[in-house]
Amino acid sequence: MHALPQGSTKFSAVFRDAVSNAMIEVLGNSGARAIRYYIGPVDYDDPKDFHTRLKALLGPGALALENVIIQQLALLLGVPVFRLKPDDIVKSASLVRGLQKAKQGG
């Protein structure tokens, strides 16, 4: 599992690390590399981009992986997972972005 780089609070870094941690947890290193290869470059500052690419590749199976990503987002930020939106990675990412801004005082 990859920890959030110390001092890194940029949303895209948090989201990227949550995606990476979840893919490795669920699929292992080889599976995670394969998914990254097939979905291509992702704009981690735009969770909808990731969701669209992952769903195009995995279809309904993307939901299971996205729920683990949501759990990782909560873990990395120390946010109770119940505050996020299960089954909706785009809304959960938006909530995380807002929580992160609130923690930073802005």
N, C-alpha and C positions, 0 to 999 in steps of 0.2 A: 504494500500500500504506500502511496506517495503522500507525503505530508505537504501542506500548503507552504510554499517558501516563506520563511520568516520575513515579516514586513510587507508581504505581498497582499494587497487588499483589492486590487483591481478585479472587477467582476469576471472578466474573461479568464483570468488565471484561476480563480476559484472554480468556475464552471469547467474549464479544461481539466483541472485536477480531479474533479468529481467524476467526469466522464471517463478519464483514464483509470482511476481507481475502480470504478464500477465494472468497466469492461474487463479488466484484469481479474477482478474477483469472480465474475460470472463466466468468462470465456477463457481465462488464462492468458499468458503473454502472446502465444501464437494466434489465438482467436482474436485478441484485441488488435494485433497488428493487421490481421486480415480485414477486420471491419474498417480500420482506419484507411487501409489501401482502397477498399471498394467504395467508401463514401467520399473519398477525396478530401481536398482541403476544406476545412470548416471554419467559419467565422464564429469563434467561441463567444464573441460579444453579442451574437444573435442566436439565442437558443432555438428559435424557430427554424433557422437554417439547418442546424444539427438534426432536429426532429424530422424535418422534411426528408433529409438525406437518409437517415436511419430507417424511417418508415418505408421509403422507396426500396431499400435493400431487404429489410426483414419483414415487411408487412405488419400484421397484427402482433408478431413476436417482438416488435420494437418496444411495446408497452412494458413488458417484463424488465427489460434492460433499463428503460427510462425510470421505472420505479426504484431500481437500485441506485441510479444516478441521483434521484431525489433524496434518498437516504444518505448518500455520500455528501451532498450539498449541506444537509443538516449537520452531519458529523463534522465536516470541515469548518463550519461557522459556529458550531456550538448552539445550534437552534433546534428546539424540539421538533421532531419530524411531523408531529401532528399539526404544526403551524403551517406546513406546506400543503400543496394540493396533490394528493396521490392521483395517479393516472393522468396528470396534465403537467408535463415538464415545462411547457412554455409559461404557464401561470406560476408554477413553483419557482422558476428562475426569476420571474418578475418580482415575486415576494422576497426572494433572497437578495436581489439587487436593492430593494427598498430597505430591508433589514440591515444590509451592509452599509448603506448610506447613513442610516440612523445611528449605527455604531460609530461611524466616523464623524458624527455631529453635523452632517450636511445633508 
